[in-house]
Structures are given as structure tokens and as C-alpha cells.
């Protein structure tokens, strides 16, 4: 493992099984380049066996206790851009996968597993606002039957999948299909 930092351009290089860990997120990769702006993250470029794990809390039923769940994203490379130290976008390239828990008002609604050639996530004030999956995109949503209005697993695919979190709208483009397991 090696770390190099160059103050003249505020760039840090991490090599050989690198990781960044904070209280709710873990990022792993073969190597990372981190660019700072006034000691805040500006850009992180990760290359090789990239994996991000994020802890999220939710309840299995409305009278239950908060439980910890782990969301995970994987790919060959990843670029994260920040504005004023706040995350702005995250791009995963090369066999990109994302496994995440859908939680509304602390209640687990289900689990979504999506993959494609690339995944782009856009953030607004550090909150996820849009997910775009490109290239042979496919996903599976497994609802938490006791909490969701959806009572069957949904399978969807398209060359491009666009999901807008604020309106809860999904657009499937080119060779698109949606089916269920009934």
C-alpha cells in the first residue's frame, strides 16, 4: 500500500488495495486519485475492483426497531464529483451494479438490484435525485410485501433506465420490457 500527496495541486494518490472509510460509507479499489479543493473533496477517481458499501437504517414493519442494511455498488472504475465538498455525481463504469434498499419514512419498501455497462447517480443538496443506467441495463425489484403496494417481484430492462426519485418515475428506453414473477 502506498499514499502520495502533492500539495501544489492538492492531489492524493492511493495504490494497492485502497480504502476510504467513514461512519456510514466504505469505498474500496485497487487505486484511487483524490483531488481536494481547500481541504474538501473535489473529485475521487477509483480504478479496479471498485466497491462502495453504505449503511442505511430502516424498519421491517412500522412498529419495529430500526435495523441496519447495507447498500452496495460495484464496477471496474468510478468517478465521484463534489461541489463545495458535497457530492454532486457518481459514475460507475464497467460491469456496474447497484444493490440498494428502498426506504420511505424509515420503512423498508423493498430491495432493488440493477446492472448495466455504467450507472450515473446525480445528487441535489447531497440527496440522490436521479439514477441512470446505460448499456444492457436490467434490474429486479423485490418488494417488502408487508410494506409495499407492490405484491410481486418486478423485472425490468432496457438499453437505458432513468429513475427520478422525487417523482418516483422510471423511464425505460430501447428494447425495454417489464414483467413480474407471477
C-alpha positions as CSV (number, residue, x, y, z in Angstrom):
1,X,0.0,0.0,0.0
2,X,1.2,3.5,-0.7
3,X,0.0,7.1,-0.3
4,X,1.4,10.1,-2.0
5,X,0.2,13.7,-1.6
6,X,1.2,16.7,-3.7
7,X,0.3,20.0,-2.0
8,X,0.9,22.1,-5.2
9,X,-2.1,20.6,-6.9
10,X,-3.9,19.2,-3.8
11,X,-3.9,15.6,-5.2
12,X,-3.5,12.4,-3.3
13,X,-2.7,9.0,-4.9
14,X,-3.5,5.8,-3.1
15,X,-2.3,2.5,-4.6
16,X,-2.6,-1.2,-3.9
17,X,-5.9,-2.2,-2.2
18,X,-7.0,1.2,-1.1
19,X,-10.0,2.1,1.1
20,X,-11.7,5.2,2.4
21,X,-14.0,4.6,5.4
22,X,-16.3,6.9,7.4
23,X,-19.2,6.3,9.8
24,X,-21.7,5.2,7.1
25,X,-19.7,4.5,3.9
26,X,-16.8,2.3,2.8
27,X,-15.0,2.6,-0.6
28,X,-12.5,0.1,-1.8
29,X,-10.5,0.0,-5.1
30,X,-7.2,-1.1,-6.4
31,X,-6.1,2.5,-6.7
32,X,-7.6,6.0,-6.1
33,X,-6.8,9.6,-7.0
34,X,-8.3,12.2,-4.8
35,X,-8.3,15.9,-5.7
36,X,-9.0,18.4,-2.9
37,X,-10.2,22.0,-3.1
38,X,-9.5,23.9,0.1
39,X,-9.1,20.6,2.0
40,X,-12.6,19.4,0.8
41,X,-13.1,16.6,-1.7
42,X,-13.4,17.8,-5.2
43,X,-13.1,14.6,-7.2
44,X,-12.3,10.9,-6.4
45,X,-11.3,8.6,-9.3
46,X,-11.2,4.9,-8.4
47,X,-9.8,2.2,-10.6
48,X,-10.0,-1.6,-10.4
49,X,-12.4,-3.7,-8.3
50,X,-14.3,-0.7,-7.1
51,X,-16.8,-1.3,-4.3
52,X,-18.8,1.1,-2.2
53,X,-20.8,0.0,0.8
54,X,-23.3,2.3,2.5
55,X,-25.1,1.7,5.8
56,X,-28.8,2.6,5.8
57,X,-31.4,2.2,8.6
58,X,-34.9,1.1,8.2
59,X,-37.7,-0.8,9.8
60,X,-39.2,-4.1,8.6
61,X,-42.6,-3.0,10.0
62,X,-43.9,0.3,11.3
63,X,-43.8,-0.8,14.9
64,X,-40.4,-2.5,14.6
65,X,-36.9,-1.3,15.6
66,X,-34.5,0.4,13.2
67,X,-32.2,-2.1,11.6
68,X,-29.0,-1.7,9.7
69,X,-29.0,-2.6,6.0
70,X,-26.0,-2.4,3.6
71,X,-26.3,-0.9,0.1
72,X,-23.6,-1.8,-2.3
73,X,-22.2,-0.6,-5.7
74,X,-19.5,-2.3,-7.8
75,X,-17.7,-1.7,-11.1
76,X,-14.3,-1.5,-12.8
77,X,-13.9,2.2,-12.2
78,X,-15.7,5.1,-10.6
79,X,-15.7,8.9,-10.6
80,X,-17.2,11.0,-7.8
81,X,-17.5,14.7,-8.3
82,X,-18.1,17.2,-5.4
83,X,-19.2,20.8,-5.3
84,X,-18.1,22.7,-2.2
85,X,-17.4,19.4,-0.5
86,X,-20.9,18.0,-1.1
87,X,-21.4,15.1,-3.5
88,X,-22.7,16.1,-6.9
89,X,-22.5,13.0,-9.1
90,X,-21.2,9.4,-9.0
91,X,-20.4,7.4,-12.2
92,X,-19.6,3.7,-12.1
93,X,-18.2,2.2,-15.3
94,X,-17.5,-1.4,-16.4
95,X,-19.9,-4.1,-15.3
96,X,-21.6,-1.6,-13.0
97,X,-24.0,-3.0,-10.3
98,X,-26.0,-1.4,-7.6
99,X,-27.9,-3.2,-4.8
100,X,-29.9,-0.9,-2.6
101,X,-32.7,-0.9,-0.1
102,X,-35.7,1.3,-0.9
103,X,-36.7,3.1,2.3
104,X,-39.6,5.5,2.7
105,X,-40.2,7.2,6.1
106,X,-37.9,4.7,7.8
107,X,-40.0,1.8,6.4
108,X,-38.3,-0.8,4.1
109,X,-40.3,-0.9,0.9
110,X,-38.1,-3.4,-0.9
111,X,-34.7,-4.1,-2.5
112,X,-33.6,-3.0,-5.9
113,X,-30.8,-4.8,-7.8
114,X,-29.7,-3.1,-11.1
115,X,-26.8,-3.5,-13.5
116,X,-25.5,-2.2,-16.8
117,X,-22.4,-1.0,-18.6
118,X,-22.5,2.2,-16.5
119,X,-24.5,3.8,-13.7
120,X,-24.7,7.5,-13.1
121,X,-26.2,9.0,-9.9
122,X,-26.9,12.7,-9.6
123,X,-27.4,14.4,-6.3
124,X,-29.2,17.6,-5.3
125,X,-28.0,19.1,-1.9
126,X,-26.3,15.7,-1.2
127,X,-29.6,13.8,-1.7
128,X,-29.9,11.3,-4.5
129,X,-32.2,12.7,-7.2
130,X,-31.6,10.6,-10.4
131,X,-30.2,7.2,-11.3
132,X,-29.3,6.5,-15.0
133,X,-28.2,3.0,-16.1
134,X,-26.8,2.6,-19.6
135,X,-25.9,-0.4,-21.8
136,X,-27.8,-3.6,-21.5
137,X,-29.5,-2.4,-18.3
138,X,-31.6,-4.7,-16.2
139,X,-33.0,-4.7,-12.8
140,X,-35.1,-6.6,-10.3
141,X,-37.2,-5.0,-7.6
142,X,-38.1,-7.3,-4.7
143,X,-40.9,-5.6,-2.6
144,X,-41.2,-6.0,1.1
145,X,-44.7,-7.4,0.8
146,X,-45.9,-6.2,4.2
147,X,-44.9,-2.6,3.5
148,X,-45.3,-2.1,-0.3
149,X,-48.3,-1.7,-2.5
150,X,-46.4,-3.9,-4.9
151,X,-47.0,-7.6,-4.2
152,X,-44.7,-9.3,-6.7
153,X,-41.1,-9.1,-7.9
154,X,-40.7,-6.8,-10.9
155,X,-38.1,-7.5,-13.6
156,X,-37.3,-4.6,-16.0
157,X,-34.7,-3.9,-18.7
158,X,-33.8,-1.6,-21.5
159,X,-30.7,-0.1,-23.1
160,X,-31.2,2.9,-20.8
161,X,-33.0,3.2,-17.5
162,X,-33.7,6.6,-16.0
163,X,-35.2,6.8,-12.5
164,X,-36.2,10.1,-10.9
165,X,-36.5,9.8,-7.1
166,X,-38.5,12.9,-6.4
167,X,-41.4,11.9,-8.8
168,X,-40.8,8.2,-8.4
169,X,-40.8,7.8,-12.2
170,X,-38.8,5.3,-14.2
171,X,-38.2,5.6,-18.0
172,X,-37.0,2.5,-19.9
173,X,-35.6,3.2,-23.4
174,X,-34.8,0.9,-26.4
175,X,-35.6,-2.8,-26.2
176,X,-37.5,-2.1,-23.0
177,X,-39.6,-4.6,-21.1
178,X,-41.2,-5.0,-17.7
179,X,-42.5,-8.3,-16.3
180,X,-43.3,-9.9,-12.9
181,X,-42.7,-13.3,-11.4
182,X,-46.4,-14.2,-11.1
